[in-house]
Amino acid sequence: AIPIKLRAGNGEIKALISHPSENGLRKDARSGQLIPAHFINSVMVAINGKTVLDGQWSGGVSKDPFIAFRVKGMKAGDRVNMSVKDNMGDTGSVEATAS
């Protein structure tokens, strides 16, 4: 779920994205080999089909990152869709309705 708060026509969107996030620089404790990079490289948020956030990320983002931002003009009933893609091609999305 994407928590959405509405105040005077503005929406605040918050999301915790579950992802292991490896930057490719850490070594495995047992083998000593580098752990392959695995990070979120794209985050898109749309409200009623219109993109309001198009983020391009890299390996510097933490494990399970938290994102929060405000959007002007949101109202109850607006549909919010967040989609995420990582550098290994894995994708995920979630949808919520502002209330």
C-alpha positions as CSV (number, residue, x, y, z in Angstrom):
1,A,0.0,0.0,0.0
2,I,1.1,3.6,-0.6
3,P,0.1,5.8,2.3
4,I,-1.4,9.0,0.9
5,K,-2.4,12.0,3.0
6,L,-4.5,14.9,1.6
7,R,-4.4,18.4,2.9
8,A,-6.0,21.4,1.2
9,G,-5.7,20.0,-2.3
10,N,-2.2,18.7,-1.9
11,G,-1.2,15.1,-1.5
12,E,1.7,13.6,0.4
13,I,2.8,10.2,-1.0
14,K,5.1,7.9,1.0
15,A,6.4,4.5,0.2
16,L,8.9,2.0,1.6
17,I,10.3,0.0,-1.4
18,S,11.5,-3.5,-0.4
19,H,14.7,-4.2,-2.3
20,P,18.1,-5.8,-1.3
21,S,20.1,-3.1,-3.0
22,E,23.8,-4.1,-3.5
23,N,26.2,-1.6,-5.0
24,G,28.6,-4.2,-6.4
25,L,31.5,-3.1,-4.1
26,R,30.9,-5.4,-1.1
27,K,32.6,-8.8,-0.8
28,D,30.9,-12.0,0.3
29,A,32.3,-12.8,3.8
30,R,32.7,-16.5,3.0
31,S,34.0,-16.6,-0.5
32,G,35.7,-13.2,-0.7
33,Q,34.0,-12.6,-4.1
34,L,32.3,-9.3,-5.0
35,I,28.6,-9.4,-4.6
36,P,27.1,-8.4,-7.9
37,A,25.4,-5.0,-8.2
38,H,21.6,-5.2,-7.8
39,F,19.9,-1.8,-7.4
40,I,16.8,0.1,-8.3
41,N,17.4,2.2,-11.4
42,S,13.9,3.5,-12.2
43,V,11.0,4.7,-10.1
44,M,7.9,6.1,-11.7
45,V,4.8,7.5,-10.0
46,A,1.6,8.4,-11.9
47,I,-1.6,10.0,-10.7
48,N,-4.6,9.1,-12.9
49,G,-2.2,8.0,-15.6
50,K,-0.1,11.2,-15.6
51,T,3.5,10.9,-14.6
52,V,4.4,13.1,-11.6
53,L,7.8,11.5,-10.7
54,D,10.3,9.8,-13.0
55,G,13.4,9.0,-11.0
56,Q,16.6,7.5,-12.3
57,W,18.5,5.9,-9.5
58,S,21.9,4.1,-9.2
59,G,23.9,1.9,-6.8
60,G,24.2,4.5,-4.1
61,V,20.6,4.0,-2.9
62,S,20.2,2.1,0.3
63,K,18.5,-1.3,1.0
64,D,14.7,-0.9,1.3
65,P,14.7,2.8,0.4
66,F,11.9,5.2,1.6
67,I,10.5,7.8,-0.7
68,A,8.2,10.7,0.2
69,F,7.1,13.7,-1.8
70,R,4.1,16.1,-2.2
71,V,1.9,16.7,-5.2
72,K,-0.2,19.8,-5.7
73,G,-3.9,19.4,-6.7
74,M,-4.5,15.9,-5.6
75,K,-8.0,15.0,-4.5
76,A,-9.9,12.1,-3.0
77,G,-10.4,9.3,-5.5
78,D,-7.2,10.0,-7.5
79,R,-5.5,6.8,-8.5
80,V,-1.7,6.6,-7.7
81,N,0.5,4.0,-9.4
82,M,4.1,3.5,-8.4
83,S,6.3,1.2,-10.5
84,V,9.9,0.2,-9.9
85,K,12.6,-1.5,-12.0
86,D,16.0,-2.7,-11.1
87,N,19.3,-3.2,-13.0
88,M,18.5,-6.9,-13.3
89,G,15.2,-6.4,-15.0
90,D,13.0,-7.1,-12.0
91,T,9.9,-5.0,-11.8
92,G,7.2,-4.2,-9.3
93,S,4.2,-1.9,-9.0
94,V,1.6,-0.9,-6.5
95,E,-1.6,1.1,-6.9
96,A,-3.6,3.1,-4.3
97,T,-6.5,5.5,-4.2
98,A,-6.3,8.8,-2.4
99,S,-9.0,9.1,0.3
